[in-house]
């Protein structure tokens, strides 16, 4: 299991339920999401992101390459404190930013993001999640984890 120190609060519940992504499921205290061709099992404990990776290619080294992918995906190297401080001059933004503390902008695969957002036309988040999941089951690759099977997004 990888552990990544967080310099900014990361709230996975807010970030992964914000409508910017559709492939994450909360199972018990852990979030499971399909990122590229692997499943990431994540949770925040204190000021650390705990993450385990499941993939079909078990020979892949999970160390520094995966660590940089995680930092990039969750945008953990961005200084959100400066951004929040610079926009909190507006009272509504100040109120919203305190309610959404720990929200980050995800760096997702552009192809998957584009196709997912095309599906959002005249649909709600739950329906889009279902459509993206069905596309992945039919055309993606199966990945087995400790909490069941997940499917990669089709290429």
Short mmCIF file of the C-alpha atoms (twelve columns), coordinates in Angstrom:
data_MODEL
# 
_entry.id   MODEL 
# 
loop_
_atom_site.group_PDB 
_atom_site.id 
_atom_site.type_symbol 
_atom_site.label_atom_id 
_atom_site.label_alt_id 
_atom_site.label_comp_id 
_atom_site.label_asym_id 
_atom_site.label_seq_id 
_atom_site.Cartn_x 
_atom_site.Cartn_y 
_atom_site.Cartn_z 
_atom_site.pdbx_PDB_model_num 
ATOM 1   C CA . UNK A 1   0.000   0.000  0.000   1 
ATOM 2   C CA . UNK A 2   1.293   3.439  -0.929  1 
ATOM 3   C CA . UNK A 3   1.053   6.411  1.430   1 
ATOM 4   C CA . UNK A 4   1.285   9.967  0.147   1 
ATOM 5   C CA . UNK A 5   1.670   12.937 2.474   1 
ATOM 6   C CA . UNK A 6   -0.893  15.650 1.794   1 
ATOM 7   C CA . UNK A 7   0.106   19.311 1.943   1 
ATOM 8   C CA . UNK A 8   -3.513  20.391 1.340   1 
ATOM 9   C CA . UNK A 9   -6.653  18.785 2.807   1 
ATOM 10  C CA . UNK A 10  -8.111  16.250 0.384   1 
ATOM 11  C CA . UNK A 11  -11.764 15.342 0.853   1 
ATOM 12  C CA . UNK A 12  -12.439 12.276 -1.298  1 
ATOM 13  C CA . UNK A 13  -16.192 12.305 -0.549  1 
ATOM 14  C CA . UNK A 14  -16.569 15.822 -1.958  1 
ATOM 15  C CA . UNK A 15  -14.067 15.426 -4.807  1 
ATOM 16  C CA . UNK A 16  -15.296 12.056 -6.088  1 
ATOM 17  C CA . UNK A 17  -18.996 12.982 -5.735  1 
ATOM 18  C CA . UNK A 18  -18.621 16.432 -7.307  1 
ATOM 19  C CA . UNK A 19  -19.847 15.405 -10.766 1 
ATOM 20  C CA . UNK A 20  -16.437 15.757 -12.404 1 
ATOM 21  C CA . UNK A 21  -15.934 11.978 -12.537 1 
ATOM 22  C CA . UNK A 22  -18.187 8.954  -12.839 1 
ATOM 23  C CA . UNK A 23  -16.033 5.880  -12.162 1 
ATOM 24  C CA . UNK A 24  -15.640 5.960  -8.361  1 
ATOM 25  C CA . UNK A 25  -17.598 3.875  -5.825  1 
ATOM 26  C CA . UNK A 26  -17.418 4.022  -2.059  1 
ATOM 27  C CA . UNK A 27  -17.266 0.557  -0.491  1 
ATOM 28  C CA . UNK A 28  -17.145 0.689  3.304   1 
ATOM 29  C CA . UNK A 29  -14.553 3.375  4.139   1 
ATOM 30  C CA . UNK A 30  -12.640 3.031  0.863   1 
ATOM 31  C CA . UNK A 31  -13.115 4.638  -2.529  1 
ATOM 32  C CA . UNK A 32  -12.550 2.395  -5.574  1 
ATOM 33  C CA . UNK A 33  -11.997 3.965  -8.965  1 
ATOM 34  C CA . UNK A 34  -10.843 2.816  -12.358 1 
ATOM 35  C CA . UNK A 35  -7.967  4.978  -13.577 1 
ATOM 36  C CA . UNK A 36  -6.517  3.982  -16.936 1 
ATOM 37  C CA . UNK A 37  -6.056  0.203  -16.728 1 
ATOM 38  C CA . UNK A 38  -5.985  -0.195 -12.973 1 
ATOM 39  C CA . UNK A 39  -8.286  0.107  -9.980  1 
ATOM 40  C CA . UNK A 40  -7.264  2.470  -7.220  1 
ATOM 41  C CA . UNK A 41  -8.441  1.816  -3.671  1 
ATOM 42  C CA . UNK A 42  -8.107  5.061  -1.692  1 
ATOM 43  C CA . UNK A 43  -8.864  6.741  1.582   1 
ATOM 44  C CA . UNK A 44  -7.517  9.653  3.560   1 
ATOM 45  C CA . UNK A 45  -6.258  9.054  7.077   1 
ATOM 46  C CA . UNK A 46  -5.109  12.212 8.816   1 
ATOM 47  C CA . UNK A 47  -2.793  14.034 6.433   1 
ATOM 48  C CA . UNK A 48  -2.047  10.987 4.273   1 
ATOM 49  C CA . UNK A 49  -3.641  9.455  1.224   1 
ATOM 50  C CA . UNK A 50  -3.597  5.666  1.479   1 
ATOM 51  C CA . UNK A 51  -3.848  3.890  -1.846  1 
ATOM 52  C CA . UNK A 52  -3.629  0.354  -3.161  1 
ATOM 53  C CA . UNK A 53  -3.474  -0.481 -6.851  1 
ATOM 54  C CA . UNK A 54  -5.076  -3.470 -8.572  1 
ATOM 55  C CA . UNK A 55  -4.178  -4.276 -12.147 1 
ATOM 56  C CA . UNK A 56  -3.983  -7.243 -14.427 1 
ATOM 57  C CA . UNK A 57  -0.247  -6.765 -15.072 1 
ATOM 58  C CA . UNK A 58  1.089   -7.840 -11.680 1 
ATOM 59  C CA . UNK A 59  4.722   -7.276 -12.763 1 
ATOM 60  C CA . UNK A 60  4.304   -3.497 -12.886 1 
ATOM 61  C CA . UNK A 61  6.352   -1.627 -10.277 1 
ATOM 62  C CA . UNK A 62  3.935   0.365  -8.105  1 
ATOM 63  C CA . UNK A 63  6.491   2.735  -6.621  1 
ATOM 64  C CA . UNK A 64  7.544   6.084  -8.086  1 
ATOM 65  C CA . UNK A 65  5.747   5.869  -11.446 1 
ATOM 66  C CA . UNK A 66  2.436   5.124  -9.749  1 
ATOM 67  C CA . UNK A 67  3.125   7.743  -7.045  1 
ATOM 68  C CA . UNK A 68  3.566   10.460 -9.694  1 
ATOM 69  C CA . UNK A 69  0.380   9.278  -11.468 1 
ATOM 70  C CA . UNK A 70  -1.564  9.565  -8.199  1 
ATOM 71  C CA . UNK A 71  -0.172  13.025 -7.456  1 
ATOM 72  C CA . UNK A 72  -1.070  14.135 -10.976 1 
ATOM 73  C CA . UNK A 73  -4.563  12.567 -11.015 1 
ATOM 74  C CA . UNK A 74  -5.608  14.075 -7.672  1 
ATOM 75  C CA . UNK A 75  -3.782  17.337 -8.499  1 
ATOM 76  C CA . UNK A 76  -1.889  17.087 -5.212  1 
ATOM 77  C CA . UNK A 77  0.977   19.326 -6.299  1 
ATOM 78  C CA . UNK A 78  -1.319  22.334 -6.834  1 
ATOM 79  C CA . UNK A 79  -1.354  24.997 -4.132  1 
ATOM 80  C CA . UNK A 80  -5.091  25.315 -3.504  1 
ATOM 81  C CA . UNK A 81  -4.522  27.548 -0.457  1 
ATOM 82  C CA . UNK A 82  -3.276  30.416 -2.646  1 
ATOM 83  C CA . UNK A 83  -6.127  29.921 -5.119  1 
ATOM 84  C CA . UNK A 84  -8.772  29.906 -2.370  1 
ATOM 85  C CA . UNK A 85  -7.251  32.946 -0.657  1 
ATOM 86  C CA . UNK A 86  -7.202  34.881 -3.925  1 
ATOM 87  C CA . UNK A 87  -10.893 34.270 -4.722  1 
ATOM 88  C CA . UNK A 88  -12.367 34.587 -1.233  1 
ATOM 89  C CA . UNK A 89  -12.900 38.330 -1.629  1 
ATOM 90  C CA . UNK A 90  -16.456 37.525 -2.722  1 
ATOM 91  C CA . UNK A 91  -18.667 36.500 0.221   1 
ATOM 92  C CA . UNK A 92  -20.504 33.770 -1.720  1 
ATOM 93  C CA . UNK A 93  -17.229 32.225 -2.906  1 
ATOM 94  C CA . UNK A 94  -15.890 32.419 0.654   1 
ATOM 95  C CA . UNK A 95  -18.989 30.581 1.961   1 
ATOM 96  C CA . UNK A 96  -18.838 27.930 -0.775  1 
ATOM 97  C CA . UNK A 97  -15.106 27.347 -0.379  1 
ATOM 98  C CA . UNK A 98  -15.517 26.643 3.341   1 
ATOM 99  C CA . UNK A 99  -18.352 24.168 2.644   1 
ATOM 100 C CA . UNK A 100 -16.295 22.426 -0.057  1 
ATOM 101 C CA . UNK A 101 -12.980 22.352 1.759   1 
ATOM 102 C CA . UNK A 102 -10.807 19.560 0.370   1 
ATOM 103 C CA . UNK A 103 -12.296 19.604 -3.141  1 
ATOM 104 C CA . UNK A 104 -9.651  19.148 -5.822  1 
ATOM 105 C CA . UNK A 105 -9.856  19.244 -9.599  1 
ATOM 106 C CA . UNK A 106 -9.015  15.825 -11.029 1 
ATOM 107 C CA . UNK A 107 -6.649  15.355 -13.979 1 
ATOM 108 C CA . UNK A 108 -8.545  12.631 -15.797 1 
ATOM 109 C CA . UNK A 109 -7.925  10.904 -19.109 1 
ATOM 110 C CA . UNK A 110 -9.150  13.403 -21.753 1 
ATOM 111 C CA . UNK A 111 -10.787 10.738 -23.952 1 
ATOM 112 C CA . UNK A 112 -12.773 9.215  -21.078 1 
ATOM 113 C CA . UNK A 113 -13.691 12.678 -19.794 1 
ATOM 114 C CA . UNK A 114 -14.939 13.816 -23.200 1 
ATOM 115 C CA . UNK A 115 -17.067 10.716 -23.787 1 
ATOM 116 C CA . UNK A 116 -18.440 10.815 -20.235 1 
ATOM 117 C CA . UNK A 117 -19.489 14.438 -20.598 1 
ATOM 118 C CA . UNK A 118 -21.133 13.781 -23.952 1 
ATOM 119 C CA . UNK A 119 -23.328 11.309 -22.059 1 
ATOM 120 C CA . UNK A 120 -24.319 13.998 -19.540 1 
ATOM 121 C CA . UNK A 121 -26.634 15.774 -21.997 1 
ATOM 122 C CA . UNK A 122 -30.172 15.585 -20.579 1 
ATOM 123 C CA . UNK A 123 -29.109 13.053 -17.918 1 
ATOM 124 C CA . UNK A 124 -28.435 13.060 -14.200 1 
ATOM 125 C CA . UNK A 125 -25.213 11.938 -12.515 1 
ATOM 126 C CA . UNK A 126 -26.601 8.537  -11.470 1 
ATOM 127 C CA . UNK A 127 -27.693 7.742  -15.018 1 
ATOM 128 C CA . UNK A 128 -24.361 8.860  -16.493 1 
ATOM 129 C CA . UNK A 129 -22.501 6.660  -13.985 1 
ATOM 130 C CA . UNK A 130 -24.620 3.718  -15.131 1 
ATOM 131 C CA . UNK A 131 -24.010 4.404  -18.826 1 
ATOM 132 C CA . UNK A 132 -20.252 4.787  -18.340 1 
ATOM 133 C CA . UNK A 133 -20.184 1.575  -16.292 1 
ATOM 134 C CA . UNK A 134 -22.116 -0.344 -18.985 1 
ATOM 135 C CA . UNK A 135 -19.766 0.909  -21.712 1 
ATOM 136 C CA . UNK A 136 -16.810 -0.246 -19.625 1 
ATOM 137 C CA . UNK A 137 -18.305 -3.687 -18.895 1 
ATOM 138 C CA . UNK A 138 -19.056 -4.340 -22.562 1 
ATOM 139 C CA . UNK A 139 -15.881 -2.893 -24.125 1 
ATOM 140 C CA . UNK A 140 -13.328 -2.572 -21.297 1 
ATOM 141 C CA . UNK A 141 -10.937 -4.979 -19.621 1 
ATOM 142 C CA . UNK A 142 -11.901 -6.759 -16.392 1 
ATOM 143 C CA . UNK A 143 -9.786  -5.977 -13.303 1 
ATOM 144 C CA . UNK A 144 -10.281 -8.061 -10.152 1 
ATOM 145 C CA . UNK A 145 -9.873  -6.441 -6.713  1 
ATOM 146 C CA . UNK A 146 -10.468 -7.384 -3.100  1 
ATOM 147 C CA . UNK A 147 -14.017 -5.959 -3.426  1 
ATOM 148 C CA . UNK A 148 -15.078 -7.454 -6.740  1 
ATOM 149 C CA . UNK A 149 -14.558 -6.799 -10.427 1 
ATOM 150 C CA . UNK A 150 -14.131 -3.446 -12.149 1 
ATOM 151 C CA . UNK A 151 -13.643 -2.623 -15.831 1 
ATOM 152 C CA . UNK A 152 -11.279 -0.236 -17.597 1 
ATOM 153 C CA . UNK A 153 -12.750 2.431  -19.853 1 
ATOM 154 C CA . UNK A 154 -12.650 1.260  -23.504 1 
ATOM 155 C CA . UNK A 155 -9.960  2.712  -25.752 1 
# 
